[in-house]
């Protein structure tokens, strides 16, 4: 959980017991658990509201899908996968790609710029 292993969790508990004292520690643990439950229910409610507002087309929407880094990564991977596809013409023969020779300048269209 969050990259925290058993040794780190033990150190956190020992420090918490020293700082807060053993008599108040269970109270703080209950409050922390209640806060985590409320945050989790708030996130689920926001996700459900978003799904309801977007309609049935987005019924399988996850909040992680809205992360811009993941969206960019997904689109780049899709574009790379499309480049690997063999392009074939009407007769089923591969369409030759017009690759530039080393040192060759790409075509330049004056009207397009």
GUBAZA-863218 format. One record per residue (C-alpha): residue in one letter; x, y, z. Coordinates in steps of 0.2 Angstrom, whole numbers, plus 2048, in hexadecimal, padded with zeros to 3 digits. Layout:
BEGIN
AXYZ
...
This chain:
BEGIN
X800800800
X8088107FA
X8198087F9
X81980680C
X81F7F5812
X81E7EC823
X82E7F482A
X829805825
X81780282D
X81F7FC83D
X82A80C83E
X81B81783B
X81180E849
X81F80F855
X821822852
X80F825853
X80E81C863
X81C82686A
X815837864
X802834868
X804828876
X7FC817877
X7EC81D87F
X7E8829871
X7EE81E862
X7DF813860
X7D4823860
X7DE82B852
X7DF81A848
X7CC81A848
X7CB82C842
X7D7828834
X7CD81882F
X7BD82382F
X7C6830824
X7CC823818
X7BA81C816
X7B382D813
X7C0831806
X7BD8207FD
X7AA8237FD
X7AC8357F7
X7B782E7E9
X7AB8217E4
X79C82D7E5
X7A58397D9
X7A982B7CD
X7978257CD
X7918377CB
X79D8397BC
X7978297B4
X78582E7B6
X7888407AE
X7928397A0
X78482C79B
X785819797
X79381B78A
X79F81E799
X7988117A5
X7A98087A6
X7B28197AA
X7C08187B7
X7C78287BF
X7D88217BA
X7D38237A8
X7D28367AA
X7E58377AF
X7ED8417A1
X7FD8377A2
X7F382779F
X7E982E791
X7F9834788
X80282378B
X7F381A784
X7F2824774
X804823771
X804810773
X7F580F767
X7FE81A75A
X80D80E75C
X8027FF759
X7FA80774A
X80B80A742
X80F7F7744
X8007F2739
X8047ED727
X7FB7F971B
X7F37F070C
X7EC7F76FC
X7DC7F16F3
X7E57E26EB
X7EB7DC6FC
X7FD7E16F8
X8077EB705
X8077FE702
X819804701
X81D81270D
X826821706
X834822712
X84182F710
X85382A70C
X861830718
X864842715
X85584570A
X84A85470E
X837851712
X82B859706
X82686B709
X816872705
X816885704
X803887704
X80187C714
X80C88871F
